[in-house]
């Protein structure tokens, strides 16, 4: 195993479960735990953990394959624009999950524009729960910066505890971000708020976006997946449940130049005038086996391009 670093191998009981970190790390491993950590610690083991995710990311080096592990009981509140920036290529920030317990980051403690920014290539963000915390709502929770390729957001929750402290927008994918993957995430709000979208793409072209195994339940005035700003090259949306209870918002909006493959979706929208999948002039293929579509017929989805759609 030449070139692999095993010096971070260690075990610890976390909430009654034995966790071993990490079996193999290409670069270095750093640990975060707000309960015992300090920004002055080394961060190289749980006993010397750092207090914030940002402090650990700052110790990482581009393209080494460093990993930041975040304790399941870790909490932190971010306040201010770009309060947390993950800008190290090939870094992984991984929340350790025990049952349904995840490290929790409250967004927008005193600033409605607070964002977590991802600004780099081949970055993995996994297993973190993001909760709205600003009384005016947070405009944008997580922002994937222009030109950031091969970013993966996995097993993260985007939620709120009060519908006046919303994550108005959960994930923004800026211009020219290719091979973005959003997998296994939960997007949920308490309804009757001012939420606009769960995921939105900006105006310039994106290639090969994948959204898979995600659940969307809430009300978004634009769409849960607002993907119509410009054409996306061969996006894939599969195995998702998307329910938008807003009176006007769609489940998915696509650009007329997008050829999207959608597999195994369960989609519904509540608005009388809202199609679950909007912009029906889009050229896309749908393998809708097992799909359940509320309020609309197959014809409204562009039946000429539907290969299999079960109501």
For each residue, the residues with C-beta under 8 A, 3 or more apart:
1: 4 6 24
2:
3: 26
4: 1 24 25 26
5: 8 24 25 26 27 28 29
6: 1 9 23 24 25
7:
8: 5 21 22 25 28 29 44 45
9: 6 20 21 22 23
10: 20 21 45 46
11: 18 19 20 21
12: 18 19 21 46
13: 16 17 18 19
14: 17 19 71 72 73 96 98
15: 72 73 98 99 101
16: 13 98
17: 13 14 98
18: 11 12 13
19: 11 12 13 14 96
20: 9 10 11 23
21: 8 9 10 11 12 29 31 46 69 96
22: 8 9 25 29 67 69
23: 6 9 20
24: 1 4 5 6
25: 4 5 6 8 22 28 29 65 66 67
26: 3 4 5 64 65 66
27: 5 60 61 64 65 66 67 90
28: 5 8 25 44 59 60 61 64 66 67
29: 5 8 21 22 25 44 66 67 68 69
30: 43 44 50 56 59 60 66 67 68 69
31: 21 37 43 44 45 46 48 49 50 56 68 69 71
32: 37 43 49 50 51 52 53 55 56 68 69 70 71 74 103
33: 36 37 46 49 50 51 70 71 73 74
34: 37 51 52 71 73 74 75 76
35: 71 73 74
36: 33 46 47 49
37: 31 32 33 34 41 43 49 50 51 52
38: 41 50 51
39: 50 51 52 55
40:
41: 37 38 48 49 50 51
42: 45 48
43: 30 31 32 37 48 49 50 55 56 59
44: 8 28 29 30 31 48
45: 8 10 31 42 48 49
46: 10 12 21 31 33 36 49 71
47: 36
48: 31 41 42 43 44 45
49: 31 32 33 36 37 41 43 45 46 71
50: 30 31 32 33 37 38 39 41 43 55 56 59
51: 32 33 34 37 38 39 41 55 76
52: 32 34 37 39 55 56 76 84
53: 32 56 57 68 70 76 84 86 93 105
54: 57 58 83 84 85
55: 32 39 43 50 51 52 58 59
56: 30 31 32 43 50 52 53 59 60 68 93
57: 53 54 60 68 84 85 86 87 88 91 93
58: 54 55
59: 28 30 43 50 55 56 66
60: 27 28 30 56 57 64 66 68 88 91
61: 27 28 64 66 88
62: 88 89 90 120
63: 89 90 122
64: 26 27 28 60 61 90
65: 25 26 27 90 91 92
66: 25 26 27 28 29 30 59 60 61 88 90 91 92
67: 22 25 27 28 29 30 91 92 93 94
68: 29 30 31 32 53 56 57 60 91 92 93 94
69: 21 22 29 30 31 32 94 96
70: 32 33 53 74 93 94 95 96 103 127 128
71: 14 31 32 33 34 35 46 49 74 96 103
72: 14 15 95 96 97 98 101 102 103
73: 14 15 33 34 35 101 103
74: 32 33 34 35 70 71 95 103 104
75: 34 103 104 105 106
76: 34 51 52 53 105 106
77: 105 106 109 133
78: 83 84 105 106 107 108 109 114 116
79: 83 108 109 110 111 114
80: 83 110 111 114
81: 111 113 114 115
82: 85 115 117
83: 54 78 79 80 111 114 115 116
84: 52 53 54 57 78 105 116 117
85: 54 57 82 116 117 118 119
86: 53 57 91 93 116 117 118 119 120 123 125
87: 57 117 118 119 120
88: 57 60 61 62 66 91 120 123
89: 62 63 120 121 122 123
90: 27 62 63 64 65 66 121 122 123
91: 57 60 65 66 67 68 86 88 120 123 124
92: 65 66 67 68 123 124 125 126
93: 53 56 57 67 68 70 86 123 124 125 126 128
94: 67 68 69 70 124 126 127
95: 70 72 74 102 103 126 127 128 129 155 156
96: 14 19 21 69 70 71 72 103 127
97: 72 100 101 102 127 155
98: 14 15 16 17 72 101
99: 15
100: 97
101: 15 72 73 97 98
102: 72 95 97 127 128 129 157
103: 32 70 71 72 73 74 75 95 96 127 128 129
104: 74 75 128 129 130 131
105: 53 75 76 77 78 84 116 128 129 130 131
106: 75 76 77 78 109 130 131 132 133
107: 78 114 115 116 130 131 132 133 134 138 141 167
108: 78 79 111 112 113 114 132 133 134 137 138 165
109: 77 78 79 106 114 133 134
110: 79 80 134
111: 79 80 81 83 108 114 134
112: 108 134 136 137 138 139
113: 81 108 138 139 140
114: 78 79 80 81 83 107 108 109 111 134 138 141
115: 81 82 83 107 140 141 142 143
116: 78 83 84 85 86 105 107 130 141 142 143
117: 82 84 85 86 87 142 143 145
118: 85 86 87 123 125 142 143 144 145 148 151
119: 85 86 87 145 148
120: 62 86 87 88 89 91 123 148
121: 89 90 148 149 150 151
122: 63 89 90 149 150 151
123: 86 88 89 90 91 92 93 118 120 148 150 151 152
124: 91 92 93 94 151 152 154
125: 86 92 93 118 128 142 151 152 153 154 156
126: 92 93 94 95 152 153 154 155 156
127: 70 94 95 96 97 102 103 154 155 156
128: 70 93 95 102 103 104 105 125 156 157
129: 95 102 103 104 105 156 157 159
130: 104 105 106 107 116 141 142 156 157 158 159 167 170
131: 104 105 106 107 159 160 161
132: 106 107 108 137 138 141 159 160 161 162 165 166 167
133: 77 106 107 108 109 138 165
134: 107 108 109 110 111 112 114 137 138 165
135: 164 165
136: 112
137: 108 112 132 134 164 165 166 167 168 193 194 195
138: 107 108 112 113 114 132 133 134 141 165 166 167 168 169
139: 112 113 168 169
140: 113 115 143 168 169 172
141: 107 114 115 116 130 132 138 158 167 169 170 171
142: 115 116 117 118 125 130 153 158 170 171 172
143: 115 116 117 118 140 171 172 174
144: 118 148 151 171 172 173 174 177 180
145: 117 118 119 148 174 177
146: 174 175 176 177 204
147: 174 175 176 177
148: 118 119 120 121 123 144 145 151 174 177
149: 121 122 177 178 179 180
150: 121 122 123 178 179 180
151: 118 121 122 123 124 125 144 148 177 179 180 181
152: 123 124 125 126 180 181 182 183
153: 125 126 142 156 171 180 181 182 183 185
154: 124 125 126 127 181 182 183 184 185
155: 95 97 126 127 183 184 185
156: 95 125 126 127 128 129 130 153 185 186
157: 102 128 129 130 185 186 188
158: 130 141 142 167 170 171 185 186 187 188 198
159: 129 130 131 132 167 186 187 188 189
160: 131 132 163 165 166 167 188 189 190 193
161: 131 132 165 190
162: 132 165 190
163: 160 166 189 190 191 192 193
164: 135 137 193
165: 108 132 133 134 135 137 138 160 161 162
166: 132 137 138 160 163 189 193 194 195
167: 107 130 132 137 138 141 158 159 160 170 189 195
168: 137 138 139 140 194 195 196
169: 138 139 140 141 172 195 196 197 198 200
170: 130 141 142 158 167 187 197 198 199
171: 141 142 143 144 153 158 182 198 199 200
172: 140 142 143 144 169 200 202
173: 144 177 180 199 200 201 202 206 209
174: 143 144 145 146 147 148 177 202
175: 146 147 202 203 204 205 206
176: 146 147 204 205 206
177: 144 145 146 147 148 149 151 173 174 180 206
178: 149 150 206 207 208
179: 149 150 151 207 208 209 210
180: 144 149 150 151 152 153 173 177 206 208 209 210
181: 151 152 153 154 209 210 211 212
182: 152 153 154 171 185 199 210 211 212 214
183: 152 153 154 155 210 211 212 213 214
184: 154 155 212 213 214
185: 153 154 155 156 157 158 182 214 215
186: 156 157 158 159 214 215
187: 158 159 170 198 199 214 215 216 217 218 224
188: 157 158 159 160 215 216 217 218
189: 159 160 163 166 167 193 195 218 219 220
190: 160 161 162 163 193 218
191: 163 218 219 245
192: 163 219
193: 137 160 163 164 166 189 190 219
194: 137 166 168 221
195: 137 166 167 168 169 189 198 218 219 220 221 246
196: 168 169 200 220 221 222 226
197: 169 170 200 220 222 223 224 225 226
198: 158 169 170 171 187 195 216 218 220 224 225
199: 170 171 173 182 187 211 224 225 226 227
200: 169 171 172 173 196 197 222 226 227 229
201: 173 206 209 226 227 229 230 232
202: 172 173 174 175 229 230
203: 175 229 230
204: 146 175 176 230
205: 175 176 230 231 232 233
206: 173 175 176 177 178 180 201 209 230 232 233 235
207: 178 179 232 233 234
208: 178 179 180 233 234 235 236
209: 173 179 180 181 201 206 227 232 235 236
210: 179 180 181 182 183 235 236 237 238
211: 181 182 183 199 214 225 235 236 237 238 240
212: 181 182 183 184 236 237 238 239 240
213: 183 184 238 239 240
214: 182 183 184 185 186 187 211 240 241
215: 185 186 187 188 240 241
216: 187 188 198 224 225 240 241 242 243 244 251
217: 187 188 241 243
218: 187 188 189 190 191 195 198 224 243 244 245
219: 189 191 192 193 195 244 245 246 247 249 270
220: 189 195 196 197 198 223 224 226 244 246 249
221: 194 195 196 246 248 249
222: 196 197 200 226 249 250 253
223: 197 220 226 227 228 244 249 250 251 252 253 278
224: 187 197 198 199 216 218 220 242 243 244 249 250 251 252
225: 197 198 199 211 216 237 242 251 252 253
226: 196 197 199 200 201 220 222 223 229 253
227: 199 200 201 209 223 232 235 252 253 254 255 258 260
228: 223 253 254 255 258 278 279
229: 200 201 202 203 226 255
230: 201 202 203 204 205 206 255 257
231: 205 255 256 257 258
232: 201 205 206 207 209 227 235 255 258 260
233: 205 206 207 208
234: 207 208 259 260 261
235: 206 208 209 210 211 227 232 258 260 261
236: 208 209 210 211 212 260 261 262 263
237: 210 211 212 225 240 252 260 261 262 263 265
238: 210 211 212 213 261 262 263 264 265
239: 212 213 263 264 265
240: 211 212 213 214 215 216 237 264 265 266 267
241: 214 215 216 217 265 266 267
242: 216 224 225 251 252 265 266 267 268 276
243: 216 217 218 224 251 267 268 269
244: 216 218 219 220 223 224 249 250 251 268 269 270 271 274 276
245: 191 218 219 269 270
246: 195 219 220 221 249 269 270 271 274
247: 219 270 271 272 274
248: 221 271 273 274
249: 219 220 221 222 223 224 244 246 269 271 274
250: 222 223 224 244 253 269 271 274 275 276 277 278
251: 216 223 224 225 242 243 244 267 268 269 276 277
252: 223 224 225 227 237 242 262 267 276 277 278
253: 222 223 225 226 227 228 250 277 278 279
254: 227 228 258 260 277 278 279 282 284
255: 227 228 229 230 231 232 258 279 282
256: 231 279 281 282 283
257: 230 231 282 283
258: 227 228 231 232 235 254 255 282 283 284
259: 234 282 283 284 285
260: 227 232 234 235 236 237 254 282 284 285
261: 234 235 236 237 238 284 285 286 287
262: 236 237 238 252 265 277 284 285 286 287 288
263: 236 237 238 239 287 289
264: 238 239 240 287 288 289 290 291
265: 237 238 239 240 241 242 262 286 288 291
266: 240 241 242 290 291 292
267: 240 241 242 243 251 252 276 277 291 292 293 294
268: 242 243 244 251 276 292 293 294 295
269: 243 244 245 246 249 250 251 274 275 276 294 295 296
270: 219 244 245 246 247 274 294 295
271: 244 246 247 248 249 250 274
272: 247 295
273: 248
274: 244 246 247 248 249 250 269 270 271 278 295
275: 250 269 278 280 296 300 301
276: 242 244 250 251 252 267 268 269 293 294 295 296 301
277: 250 251 252 253 254 262 267 280 301
278: 223 228 250 252 253 254 274 275
279: 228 253 254 255 256 282
280: 275 277 300 301 302
281: 256 302
282: 254 255 256 257 258 259 260 279 302
283: 256 257 258 259 305
284: 254 258 259 260 261 262 302 305
285: 259 260 261 262 305 307
286: 261 262 265 301 302 305 306 307 308 309
287: 261 262 263 264 307 308
288: 262 264 265 291 293 306 307 308 309 310
289: 263 264 308 309 310
290: 264 266 310
291: 264 265 266 267 288 309 310 311
292: 266 267 268 310 311
293: 267 268 276 288 296 297 298 301 309 311
294: 267 268 269 270 276
295: 268 269 270 272 274 276
296: 269 275 276 293 300 301
297: 293 300 301
298: 293 301 303 306 309 311
299: 303
300: 275 280 296 297
301: 275 276 277 280 286 293 296 297 298 306 309
302: 280 281 282 284 286 305 306
303: 298 299 306
304:
305: 283 284 285 286 302
306: 286 288 298 301 302 303 309
307: 285 286 287 288
308: 286 287 288 289
309: 286 288 289 291 293 298 301 306
310: 288 289 290 291 292
311: 291 292 293 298
